[in-house]
């Protein structure tokens, strides 16, 4: 009997110890490696020809493209030169084209020059424009035997003594043969052409080129699914680079540098030097079969890019998951009032907003995405005349990083710079009520506080107007992103003091319409940033802008227009189009202000509040922000994950800027939850949303540009958070309505999952190892569990999820670590006597670091029948 007792005890204890060891092995093992996305290896480098044979041009991504920016960089060039303020020699021009190879350059296939979006330079107000009306248009001079660049041996023949034009042929519609600058297809505000890209003193250059799909440029048709040879695929397009040099057609240097020698890049002479690179797009339009049932999701813009990617993969389940962007406060109100509205993306729990309460029935919260709010910018160096030679050599190049603290951002958002209320201060004269602005810096770039953090701006010149550095381009409406920005600001002592009316160290004062001091605020009410989730424009200033000759006033919302959302803010910042209608057109009917279009290349300056995914999508640089630990931190996978570890609160724990105290925590990180009220949905809807959550916690956390993966700008969720999400999916799938008919505060299976609550349980999001893999970039230190091969085309992970099962973990043998460990442990326990093992005592504990222990096998309360068997 003693032998039986010892054997049974060792069997049980050994199995437990082995299982724990197996679990440790599984958790500590290297993460599953995601299959490299096609876009990760789609960068292309092409050499120039002839005069440009030493140049190398690289495009960062050529596959899986959507509406986004790609980096175009080059090396081996000759530094750009200028004729006065105009580009003269050695610059680069970039455009997007459609069509098949035209056969003109056998060594480098490419499109016809008639099918390229180019030539939408300004038709008026060209005083500061750096082009000569030929190098930035489609205008050419005909010559049967060209002797100069810009001449053309085909177009313009009807009048060889006057300029002709290279036609533009759209993918559908009438070809434009004349007046192409005013064509009906694209214009200065919509084109993505880069007329002038500068080559620096070291022979290199870089531009962020906006790739346009058929949604943005229907006349190009890129990404539209077309059938070729019986096969349907998205239409490919071309990125075309035309270098302009310093040699004429005879191979001799240009003799006259007092004028611009370059001609149109689409002239036959320049076109022979063009470099064409194919662009392959994701399908534009519906990615799911027509007639598929749709399941609605709404909410946070922070989830938009992720959902857009995941939707394609989830089509294989037979279900279309629609997504409607809606500000989070409005989303919570909608879900709280109508639980049947479906799944809502939010960063806060229902009832978290002032004046609201959580519904009585349970709400399931599932961590879905980790991203953040960022300050993105496009800034180019324009050295002052007194700048050092080192700074002069960087003229026209892009600034990669700036540091901002909460007080600087508060100055921008409160319209406190002198030139923000445009025309309120002219010279030393201030309008009534605007004496506070007289001695304030004109804009951010001349603010001594900003220069102290970013010293190179002391040598740079910025045209400080409403279009540049006197405000941030912000989105309209209520959002948790706006709330996070204000929470970050009010958590800072210096920023709070500034808003209360205390001047900064250099004497700058807050715009009184934004002060938190009732006695100083002209409205008689204190501004309350701690409870603000918008970007208000409270200053009532209106005027006829000086020097315009206008007859109508503009107000602050005209000087600083809103954009529809953060995505639009990022796109307009890439284009450097502030949307300010700064020019008065007296010939319009009726006379009106008009937008002058994007800023002039070489001196662009624009900043916006956007989300990390949109900033990454459009190639924006992002500011390093001061966090609670006193460190300036940029958004990245590592810094977003570090901030997420500080999330606290009930139900849907929030990341608070004041509590994100880790040295490397990004202060505006935000954790997005999918919120569902299962009691208000039928079983089919709960099953569909469970499928979405399982995908989001699985393959959806693998970083990559392929459809179905996690786009740039997100950090993969930690393993702990992914586990919460899969448990939340279980809570939805197995939900049982309370027998009493009214919510009793729980959902079956949800208590330990994704925080199912009725105002409910506290969630601790700290700990856990990083989840999801990356193919580079943000979150590169995180690891993946879900899939070793992308299953966006309906692979095993999707099919198993559709059937209600968790996708198989492709960690392969590691998933057997726990059961195998248990089996081996049991064998070891039984075999211990043969190895000299003594009596095993319960409870069995294992030591942990720090002197702590964990109980592996507790004292067992066995049935009487077994206790009799085990007695000595």
Secondary structure, 3 states (H helix, E strand, C coil): CHHHHHHHHHHHHHHHHHHHHHHHHHHHCCCECCCCCHHHHCCEEEECCHHHCCCEEEECCCCCECCEEEEEEEECCCCCEEECCEEEECEEEEEEEECCCCCCCCCCCCCCHHHEECCCCCCCCCCCCCCCCCCCCCEEEECCCCCCCCEECCCCHHHCCCCEECCECCCCCCCECCCHHHCCCCCCCCCCCEEEEECCCCCCEEEEEEECCCCCCCCCCCCCEEEECCEEEECCEEEEEEEECCECCCCCECCCCCCCCCCCCCCHHHHCCCEEEEECECCCCCCCCCCCEEEEEEECHHHHHHHHHHHHHHHHHCEEEEEEECCHHHHHHHHHHCHHHCEEEECCCCCCCCCCCCCCCCEEEEEEEEEEEEEEEEEECCECCCCCHHHHCCCCCECCCCEECHHHHHHHHCCCCCCCCCCCEECCEECCCCHHHCCCCCCHHHCHHHHHHCHHHHHECCCCCCCCCCCCECECCCCHHHHHHHHHHHCCHHHHHHHCCCCCCCCCCCCHHHCCCCCCCCCCCCCCHHHCCCCCCCCCCEECCCCCCCCCCEEHHHHCCCECCHHHHHHHHHHCCCCCCCEEECCCCCCEEECCCCCCCCCCEEEEEEEHHHHHHCCCEECEEECCCCCEECCCHHHHHHHHCCCECECCCECCCCCCCCCCCCCCEEEEEEEECHHHCCHHHHHHHHHHHHHHHCHHHCECCCCCCECCCCECCCHHHHHHHHHHHHHHHCCCCCCCCCCCCCCCCCCCCCCEECCCCECCCCCCCCCCCCCCCCCCCCCECCCCCCCCCCCHHHHHHHCCCCCCCCCHHHHHHHHHHHHHHHHHHHHHHHHCCCCCCCCEEEECHHHCEEEEECCCCCCHHHHHHHCC
